[in-house]
Amino acid sequence: MRRKQPPSTIPWLGLERYLPEILAIFISSIAGLCYGLVTLHFTENQFDSITYGLFISVILSCLTLLIQQVRRVPRIQDILQRIQLQQAELKRLIDVLSLDGNRVHELRTHLSFLNGAIKAVGSDILDGYLESIKKTEHGFAVDGSFWALKSYEKLWRFLVAEQKKIGSDPDKCLIARITHTNDINLWIPEKEMRSRALLRYQKEFIEAGGKVVRILIGSAKDIRDLEAEGYRHAKRLMEESGIEVKYIPKMGEDYSYDFLWVSNRGYVVKWYSGVGGQALDKCEILDQVDETIIDMWRSLADRAEHEDSKIWSIPPGRAIDQYEDERGLLDQYSQDSI
């Protein structure tokens, strides 16, 4: 039995995608026709009026079609970039799975000994990797684009779930301390579509009682400088989600990675930049923090409070100077997780 076509479907054999071009040509033709009819009464040579009218129609049609194509160029560039990223991730996946037939089993065994959200996120990412390659009639399909951001998104989903279990107790809430030296376009939805989901999860995390402090580190001396326009835009979007944002200029330091640190869980995400620090190369998700992370945050937070303003969202008694209390919460959490 044949299904009836939904009434909302335009029966134009798929031409609705070209509707702007069709309308542009139609309007240009009408404009040329009007010109020809108007000038017809003011010239002795009627052939010239018709010719000029057709000429104007063609010129206007070409201009409007050119404008439509130019507007589509960024979309084509985005598509090509995604294809290149998918090809790179597919090659990496094939290389990993071809190294050793027992690799997947070893990964699952290793993940089983990790704690809390790190174990859940790792298992979810591994399952996603294994399920990402599918055969099709003429080859295969891969769901492997932007894996670093996808991993980060999954982690935030688990952090939201954990924070909802804790509730709004300021003495136990999760505190996410984050640095960002990478390309700021990663946080602008018009440049990176996944940033919307990340901001949404972080807003949900904060509404559940969690705290997020992000320190942006850029090349401009002041966020009010003209060259820091992208940072101002990203900062506004973050603050609309409830995130406390500080900005400090780079001082010649070599930041080999950015990080997210959830102190009273011991979770750490390290972001490694690509060539020139303008792209994400990979991210590493850990279930323990080393002293380097603690010292780096302490230094950056001190600079932020000196050059920007005092960090206000972290509850009293949960500051970095009271990290031993955070360790106590971490030890208690580890015992509860066993």
Secondary structure by P-SEA (a helix, b strand, c coil): cccccccccccccccccaaaaaaaaaaaaaaaaaaaaaaccccccaaaaaaaaaaaaaaaaaaaaaaaaaaaaaaaaaaaaaaaaaaaaaaaaaaaaacccaaaaaaaaaaaacccaaaaaaaaaaaaaaaccccccccccccccaaaaaaaaaaaaaaaaaaaaacccccccbbbbbcccccccccccccccaaaaaaaaaaaaaaabbbbbbbbbccccccccccaaaaaaaaaaaaaaccbbbbbccccccccccccccccccbbbbbbbccccccccbbbbbccccaaaaaaaaaaaaaaaacccccccccccccccaaaaaaaaaaaaaaaac
